[in-house]
Structures are given as C-alpha cells and as structure tokens.
Amino acid sequence: MTTDWLPDRGIRRAVLALGAAGVSMIATGAVLEARWLLGIGVWAVITAMTVELVYRP
C-alpha cells in the first residue's frame, strides 16, 4: 500500500469538490432552466479538469 503525499490529497479533494459543485449546478440549472447557473456549472467542471491536468502527479 502506498501513501499519498499530502498536497496531492488536497488537490484531489479540490478537484472532486469543484467537479461535484459543477455537476450539481448544471443539474439545477437544467431543471430551473437558468442558463446562468448552467454556465457557472460548466466553468466549474472545466476548472476542475484543468486543475487535474496541471497538478497531476
């Protein structure tokens, strides 16, 4: 079993939190037909993917 480096865990938590927040905003925006909420959700998911790509160990 390998141990994770603590900053890597923090980045992983941040990516998961951003992704989950983005997906929930997209779902809520789709239900409420609020395009601004959809836009924010999409940008949150894009940010999560970018952070994942940049800080991949």
VOGU-3710 file (C-alpha; in Angstrom, 3 decimals, decimal comma):
1> mttdwlpdrg> 0,000/0,000/0,000  1,387/3,385/-0,967  0,990/6,574/0,996  -0,201/9,689/-0,771  1,659/12,928/-0,498  -0,494/15,378/1,481  -0,624/18,191/-1,131  -1,766/15,639/-3,724  -4,672/14,705/-1,474  -5,605/18,367/-1,119
11> irravlalga> -5,594/18,882/-4,880  -7,661/15,720/-5,348  -10,223/16,966/-2,809  -10,359/20,349/-4,532  -10,881/18,721/-7,936  -13,619/16,467/-6,583  -15,319/19,383/-4,818  -15,193/21,573/-7,937  -16,470/18,754/-10,107  -19,303/17,878/-7,754
21> agvsmiatga> -20,303/21,526/-7,373  -20,210/21,997/-11,139  -22,307/18,923/-11,869  -24,879/19,886/-9,243  -25,067/23,437/-10,669  -25,544/22,042/-14,172  -28,337/19,752/-12,989  -30,034/22,534/-11,027  -29,689/24,957/-13,932  -31,210/22,413/-16,315
31> vlearwllgi> -34,177/21,809/-14,005  -34,785/25,510/-13,364  -33,956/26,470/-16,962  -31,438/29,013/-15,684  -28,703/29,458/-18,268  -26,507/31,497/-15,956  -26,430/28,590/-13,490  -25,603/26,182/-16,314  -22,755/28,458/-17,366  -21,278/28,635/-13,893
41> gvwavitamt> -21,532/24,852/-13,570  -19,801/24,285/-16,891  -16,983/26,635/-15,933  -16,589/24,857/-12,588  -16,237/21,500/-14,366  -13,755/22,993/-16,849  -11,742/24,408/-13,951  -11,738/21,036/-12,186  -10,471/19,285/-15,318  -7,783/21,936/-15,850
51> velvyrp> -6,567/21,674/-12,260  -6,471/17,891/-12,597  -4,396/18,121/-15,770  -1,970/20,704/-14,396  -1,394/19,171/-10,967  -1,377/15,512/-11,975  1,442/13,846/-10,007
//
